Amino acid sequence: MNTILIKNGIIVTLGENNKVLRGHALLIEGNKIKKIAPEAEFTGKYDKVIDAHGRVVMPGFINAHMHYYSTFSRGLGKAKPSTNFLEVLDNLWWRLDKKLTLEDTYYSALIPMIEAVKHGTTTMIDHHASPYHILGSLHEIEKASNLVGLRNSLCYEVSDRDGEQRAEEGLKENYEFAKYASRLNNNSIKALFGLHASFTVSDKTLGKAVEMAKDAGVGFHVHVAEGLADVEKCQAEHGCRVIERFHKAGVLGNKTIAAHCVHINEHEMDLVKETDTAIVQNPESNANNAIGTGDMVKIAAKGILLGMGTDAMTVRMTNSLRMAVWMQHLTHDPSQGFMEPVNALAFNNAKIANRYFEGIGVLKEGYMADIVIMDYLAPSPFDENNFAGHLVFGMSDAIADTTIADGKVLMENKVLKLNFDVEEAYAKSAELAAKLWERF
């Protein structure tokens, strides 16, 4: 197996016993971390040596809620102005997703994966929609993932908003891909069962989804109480709140991700805690759509596993971290809401991802070699006791220098090492996006 030695950097392990290690080196053998020890212990010959002087070595970032398909919206100016969240969906996202072809799906995933490499994000949990080209869409994203070399958990967002046929195709795509991923049995491609949201999923479709997900052995990935309209429609049509509906239906559990949860009450939080469901907040998206701020302080105080995603606003996870801190301060006070976002990104995203993958998000012997090396010279004392302050106020501005996923160097010295023509991929993406805009 190939070996890579990373030396001269400051190693931040993260995990339950986070350590900031100086004078240590990290040895990769194959796709796993073989050894972390004082540098003097490494005297052998290695296939590759990376000098991380002046840099911080830490686990690759994890994005716990992503939408690759939104890539082609960048720069699109044809959507009507929207004054509320439902108008945002109607005027932009539900017009865009209907126009996506399978080729669009592939390139709209490929480009943000390249950008993820540039920013040290090595694992993504995606939520896809292309209602007029559903069947085979998750394999297109898988193909892009395999080409770039990242880890991805994929699902298709089942919805009744485009009719019964599209709902049935969404159910089928989720089920067949989940069974395929189970047979594949590797640590790079996993599956969840996607649902859009309570307000676009009928009882009939929800019942089918629960049975199929149970048979496939997977949990759900679903938007929950992102906007007030989701809550209001659930109360009007089902006589309960969103989390209560999903709890009764059997959606919740320790393999399920409830994205957003901006408008949930204390009782719903208790149900989430009771079922060990994970909540993933998306602060930049929430601000952009003016839907409110999820109470990360209260959610974390309940003992709920609280992670962080970007909802496709970015693949640079530290952007979302800072936004989360500022928004929690704004809605509480400056003494609250700091460690909750830090814990969500730096520690809890790994716990969520390890419900599907194995051995990621921590620099530890025997764990997967998913690593980002970031430019960062600390201007003040830096250890595990004040790591959070450096992450938010310093490292969030730092540039990723090197990205390693599954033991493969995908970027080094800020130069991509991908085995395909990146500029050609961007050019093809722009060509396809222009055609989609014509159809929009």
C-alpha positions, 0 to 999 in steps of 0.5 A: 500500500502507498504511504504518505507522511505528513510532517511539521504541521499542527495536528488537530485530531477533533473527536471525543478527545480533541488534541492539538499536537505539535512536533507530531507527524501523521502516516497514511497507509493505503486509505487509512491513518496508520500512525500519529506520533512524535516526528522522531518515531518516523524514520522509514522511507515513504512514497510521499512526504508532505511538509505542512510547516505553517499549516494546520492538519485536521479532518476533512470537513463534512457537509450534512445537508447539500443540494448539488442540483442548485448549481445551475441557478448561479447567476440566473436572473429570470426568476420572479422576485419572491417575498416569502419562502413559498414564492422562492420555491415556486419562482426558482427551485421548483421551476429549475428542478423540472428542467434538469436532465440527467446530464445536467444532474451529473455536471451540477454535482461534478462542479460543487464536488470540485469546489469542495476539494478546493475548500477541504470538504471531503464528505457530503450528504446530498438531497436531489430533485429532478422531477422529469428525469428521476430514474437514474439520477442518483447514479449520475451523482455517484458517477461524479463522486467516483470521478472526483473521489469524495464520500457521498450519501445520496437520496432523491426527494420524493414529493407529490407536487408533480403528480402521482407518477413522479412520486412513484418514480421518486420512491423507486429511485430511492429504493433501488439506489438504497438496495444498490448501495447496500450491495456495493458495500463500500465506504464512499457511497451510501444512501438515505431515503429522501422526502421533500417536506411534509407539506408536499408529501401525501399520507399515501406516499409517506406510508409507501416511503416508510415501508420501502425505507424499512425494507431497504434498511435506510433512514430518511433525509427530509426538510422539516419545518423549514418555513412556517407554511410547512407547519401551518399546512400540517396542522390544517390537514393532519391536526398535528405539527410536522415532527409529530406527523413524522413520528407517527408515520415512523420516519424518525430514528437514528438513521434519519436527518431532519434538515432545518427544524427552524419552526419546531417547538419543545415537544417536537424537540423531545420527540427528536431526542427520544428517537435519536434523530439528527437535526441539521441546521443550515444558517446561510440558507435560512438567512437568505430565504428569510425563514427565521433562525433555528434555536441551536442553543435550545436544541443542543441543550435537549441533548439532540445530535445537532449538525450543520449543512449548507443547503447548497449555499456554499461548500466551504463549511467555515462560511456556514459556521460563522453565519451560525454563530452570528445568527445565534448571537443576534437571536439570543445575546453574545454570551450564547450560541458560540459552542453550539455551532462549533460543536455542530460542524467540528464534532457532530457532523462526524457523529452523523456521518458515522451513522452511515460511513465508517471511521471518518471525521477524526484523525485517529489511527485506523480511521479513514485518511480524509484530511485537509491541510489549511494555511494558518499561523496562529497569532496567539496561543493555540491548543485544544482548550481554545481551538473553537476560538481559532476555528471561528475567528481565524481558521475560518478565513484560512485557505485550504492548501491540501485535500486528501480523501480516502488516502488520495491526494486530490489537491496539493499546494492549492493545485488540483490533482484530479484525473480529468480536465477541470476547465473542460468540466466547467465549460461543459457545465456553463454550456448546459446551464445556458441551455437550461436557462433558455428552458427556464 
